[in-house]
């Protein structure tokens, strides 16, 4: 005897419903908890050190260092000079040898310079070249494209120093950018989605430090492990909330505050953690957005990538495919059902990729 699906008994319907709820809780529960329950509490600006740092940031004037900037930035194309208003500037941290990856970005998402008729720009910030031939190649690339800044000097010898020099460059040469995105050359950035989101915010929001927030990470106390931090250098039990690299966003005022705070932060830690420390010192609270992937590579699906702001570890082939599918900068029209279904599939396949048995080449999907 056949039993139709609509003739199931009440307890069978309840069983199916509970399984559907459990499935979605496993997929999206973490993001929901982060988005609504684990947000950091707004800082109360009663701490004298916080107030003093914010005042120093407000009064910061780097104009007297402008004449010496050519020594720190021997290659400096200054791409912001012709823009009265810039919605956001993307700083792509790149190695001088990664020319092919930079070309992939130029031919895809960095090729978009407007979002709803508001300007956006992308800039490649390079570490020093060790060989003269490599420096010459970078110079030629800069002449062709006009989108490269290269730094020199003592600060440029480590990644944190390069990040501080990048922030300093923004304050000197691109103060008109409302927002600044810090990212790497392995990231696919959804410029239309991010720009559209930012345009829905109030005109000039302050204290915006936006990305995939990492909560309550404990310092590494084993001195045999990388990024070891002693109790003497950092006595707290956990780091402040911070936006996970390799892609996150700061408003222009946060760039200023983080730069001022960075002079007193020199731990041997990843740059995203250090920016979180600087943000806390300045009374800036990290804001979580599940649309940033953090360090995770998201399995490719057009409507999923159309919704996300970023995905990490994306190779040139996938970057070109995503750009083509998303309408070459216009964005893809996906219905609510298509977006929902795509996010479910992306989430499920991304989790499967984290299991060694299923993970193969995660960058070409």
C-alpha positions in Angstrom: 0.0 0.0 0.0 1.4 3.4 -1.0 1.6 6.2 1.5 1.7 9.7 0.1 4.0 12.3 1.5 1.1 14.4 2.7 -0.4 11.4 4.6 2.5 11.2 7.0 1.5 11.1 10.7 2.2 14.0 13.1 5.2 12.5 14.7 6.7 11.8 11.3 6.3 15.4 10.2 7.9 16.5 13.5 10.8 14.2 12.9 11.3 15.7 9.4 11.0 19.2 10.7 13.5 18.7 13.5 16.0 17.3 11.0 15.6 20.2 8.7 16.1 22.6 11.6 19.1 20.7 12.8 20.6 20.7 9.3 20.3 24.5 9.0 21.6 25.0 12.6 24.7 23.1 11.8 25.2 25.1 8.6 24.4 28.6 9.7 24.2 28.4 13.5 27.8 29.5 14.0 27.3 32.6 11.9 24.0 33.4 13.5 25.6 33.2 17.0 28.5 35.4 15.9 26.3 37.9 14.2 23.8 38.4 17.0 25.1 37.0 20.3 28.8 37.4 20.3 29.1 41.0 19.2 31.6 42.9 21.3 30.1 45.5 23.6 30.7 49.1 22.5 33.6 50.7 24.3 32.8 53.2 26.9 35.2 56.1 26.2 35.9 56.9 29.8 39.4 55.3 29.9 41.9 58.1 29.8 44.4 56.2 27.5 41.6 55.6 25.0 40.5 59.2 25.0 44.1 60.4 24.7 44.8 58.1 21.7 41.6 59.1 19.9 42.5 62.8 20.4 46.0 62.2 19.0 44.5 60.4 16.0 42.1 63.3 15.4 45.0 65.8 15.4 47.5 63.6 13.5 49.2 65.6 10.8 51.7 63.8 8.5 52.2 66.6 6.0 55.7 67.4 7.4 56.8 63.9 6.4 55.6 64.3 2.8 59.0 65.5 1.4 60.7 62.3 2.7 58.0 60.0 1.3 59.9 59.3 -1.9 62.5 57.5 0.2 60.0 55.3 2.0 57.9 54.7 -1.2 60.3 54.6 -4.1 57.5 53.5 -6.4 54.4 55.6 -5.7 51.8 56.1 -8.4 49.3 58.0 -6.2 46.1 56.7 -7.8 43.8 58.8 -5.5 44.8 62.3 -6.7 42.1 62.7 -9.2 39.2 61.7 -7.0 37.2 64.1 -4.9 35.3 61.3 -3.4 36.3 57.6 -3.2 33.9 55.1 -1.7 36.6 52.6 -0.8 40.2 52.0 -1.7 41.4 48.3 -1.7 45.0 47.8 -0.6 46.2 44.5 -2.0 49.3 43.3 -0.1 51.5 41.4 -2.6 54.9 40.0 -3.1 57.0 41.4 -6.0 57.2 37.9 -7.5 53.4 37.5 -7.7 53.0 39.4 -11.0 50.7 36.7 -12.5 48.3 36.9 -9.6 48.2 40.7 -9.8 47.4 40.4 -13.5 44.5 38.1 -12.7 43.1 40.7 -10.2 43.6 43.5 -12.7 41.6 41.6 -15.4 38.8 40.8 -12.9 37.5 42.6 -9.8 40.1 45.4 -9.8 39.0 46.3 -13.2 35.8 47.8 -11.7 36.3 51.5 -10.8 32.7 52.5 -10.2 29.9 51.2 -8.0 26.6 53.0 -8.6 28.6 55.9 -10.1 30.8 56.3 -7.0 34.5 55.7 -7.5 36.4 52.7 -6.1 40.1 52.0 -6.7 42.5 49.1 -6.1 46.2 49.5 -5.3 48.9 46.9 -5.0 51.2 47.4 -2.1 54.5 45.6 -2.6 57.3 44.6 -0.2 60.9 45.5 -1.2 62.5 43.6 -4.1 65.8 41.9 -3.1 67.4 41.9 -6.6 68.0 44.8 -8.9 66.4 42.9 -11.8 63.3 42.3 -9.8 63.1 46.0 -8.9 63.3 46.9 -12.6 60.5 44.4 -13.5 58.3 46.0 -10.8 59.1 49.5 -12.1 58.1 48.5 -15.6 54.8 47.0 -14.2 54.1 50.2 -12.4 54.6 52.3 -15.5 52.2 50.0 -17.5 49.4 50.0 -14.9 49.9 52.9 -12.5 48.6 50.9 -9.5 51.7 49.9 -7.6 53.3 51.3 -4.4 56.5 49.7 -3.2 58.0 50.4 0.2 61.5 50.5 1.5 63.3 51.0 4.8 63.5 49.3 8.2 59.8 49.0 8.7 59.4 47.1 5.4 61.4 44.1 6.5 58.4 42.3 8.1 54.7 42.0 7.3 53.5 44.1 10.2 55.9 46.9 9.2 54.5 46.7 5.6 50.9 47.0 6.9 51.9 50.1 9.0 53.5 51.6 5.9 50.4 50.9 3.9 48.2 52.6 6.5 50.6 55.6 6.5 50.4 55.8 2.7 46.6 55.9 2.9 46.7 58.8 5.4 49.2 60.7 3.3 47.9 60.2 -0.2 44.3 59.0 0.0 42.5 60.7 2.9 39.4 61.1 0.7 38.6 57.3 0.7 35.7 56.8 3.0 36.7 53.2 3.6 39.9 51.1 3.2 39.9 47.3 2.5 43.1 45.4 3.4 43.5 42.2 1.5 45.9 39.9 -0.2 46.5 38.8 -3.8 44.9 35.4 -3.2 41.5 36.9 -2.4 38.4 37.3 -4.7 36.7 40.5 -3.6 33.1 41.1 -4.7 33.4 44.8 -5.4 29.7 45.3 -6.5 28.3 43.6 -3.4 30.6 45.3 -0.9 30.1 48.7 -2.6 26.4 48.4 -2.6 26.4 47.5 1.1 28.5 50.5 2.0 26.3 52.8 0.1 23.4 51.7 2.3 25.2 52.9 5.4 24.9 56.5 6.7 27.0 59.0 4.8 30.2 58.9 6.9 30.0 56.1 9.5 32.9 56.2 12.0 34.5 53.4 14.0 33.6 50.8 11.4 36.0 47.9 11.6 34.2 45.1 9.6 35.1 41.5 8.7 34.8 38.0 9.9 35.4 38.5 13.7 37.5 36.0 15.7 36.4 35.9 19.3 38.5 35.2 22.4 41.5 33.6 20.8 44.1 32.5 23.4 47.7 33.5 22.9 50.2 30.7 22.2 52.0 29.9 25.4 54.1 27.0 24.2 57.6 28.5 23.4 58.2 25.8 20.8 55.3 26.9 18.6 55.1 29.8 16.1 53.7 33.1 17.4 54.7 32.2 21.0 53.7 35.1 23.4 55.0 35.0 26.9 52.8 36.1 29.9 55.3 38.9 30.5 54.6 40.4 27.0 50.9 39.7 27.0 49.4 38.8 30.4 45.7 38.7 29.2 44.0 35.3 28.8 42.7 36.1 25.3 43.2 38.5 22.4 40.6 41.2 21.8 38.1 40.4 19.1 39.7 41.1 15.7 38.7 40.8 12.0 40.3 37.8 10.4 42.5 38.3 7.4 43.1 38.1 4.5 40.3 40.6 3.9 38.6 43.2 6.1 37.4 46.8 6.0 38.1 49.9 8.1 36.6 53.4 7.8 39.1 56.2 7.3 39.0 57.3 10.9 39.8 53.8 12.1 42.8 53.7 9.7 44.0 56.9 11.5 43.4 55.5 15.0 45.0 52.1 14.2 48.1 53.8 12.8 48.5 56.0 15.9 48.1 52.9 18.1 50.4 50.8 16.0 53.5 52.7 17.3 53.1 50.9 20.6 52.3 47.4 19.3 55.2 45.2 18.2 54.4 41.6 19.2 55.5 38.8 16.8 51.9 38.0 15.8 49.9 38.0 12.6 49.0 41.4 11.4 45.2 40.9 11.7 45.6 40.1 15.4 47.9 43.2 15.8 45.3 45.4 14.1 42.7 44.0 16.6 45.0 45.0 19.5 45.4 48.5 18.0 41.7 48.8 17.5 41.0 47.9 21.2 43.6 50.5 22.3 41.6 53.1 20.3 38.2 52.0 21.6 37.1 50.6 18.2 34.9 47.5 18.3 35.2 44.8 15.6 31.9 44.3 13.7 31.2 40.8 12.4 30.0 40.1 8.9 29.5 36.5 7.7 29.8 37.8 4.2 33.6 37.9 4.6 35.1 34.4 4.4 38.1 35.1 6.6 40.8 32.7 5.9 38.5 30.1 4.4 38.2 29.3 0.8 34.6 29.0 -0.2 33.7 26.4 -2.8 32.5 28.2 -5.9 28.9 28.8 -6.7 27.8 31.9 -8.7 25.0 33.0 -6.5 27.0 32.2 -3.4 29.9 34.3 -4.6 27.4 37.0 -5.6 26.3 37.3 -2.0 29.7 37.0 -0.3 32.1 39.9 0.0 35.3 37.8 -0.2 36.7 34.3 -0.5 40.3 33.4 0.3 42.8 31.1 -1.6 41.3 31.8 -5.0 43.6 31.0 -8.0 43.7 32.9 -11.3 41.5 30.4 -13.1 38.7 30.6 -10.5 39.0 34.3 -10.3 38.4 34.7 -14.0 35.4 32.3 -13.9 33.8 34.1 -10.9 34.2 37.5 -12.6 32.7 36.2 -15.8 29.7 34.6 -14.0 29.1 37.7 -11.9 28.4 39.8 -15.0 31.9 41.5 -15.2 31.2 43.9 -12.3 27.5 44.4 -12.7 26.6 41.7 -10.2 24.5 38.6 -10.9 20.7 38.6 -10.4 19.9 35.7 -8.1 16.5 35.2 -6.6 16.1 34.8 -2.8 15.6 31.0 -3.3 18.7 30.8 -5.5 20.8 32.7 -3.0 19.6 30.6 -0.1 20.1 27.3 -1.9 23.6 28.4 -3.1 24.6 29.4 0.4 23.5 26.0 1.7 25.6 24.3 -1.0 28.6 26.5 -0.5 28.5 26.1 3.3 28.1 22.3 3.1 30.9 21.9 0.5 33.2 24.2 2.3 32.8 22.1 5.5 33.5 19.0 3.5 36.7 20.5 2.2 37.9 20.8 5.8 37.7 17.1 6.1 40.9 15.6 4.8 39.2 12.7 3.1 37.2 15.0 0.9 39.6 17.9 0.4 41.6 17.8 -2.8 42.5 21.0 -4.8 40.3 23.5 -3.1 41.1 26.4 -5.3 39.8 25.0 -8.5 36.2 24.3 -8.0 
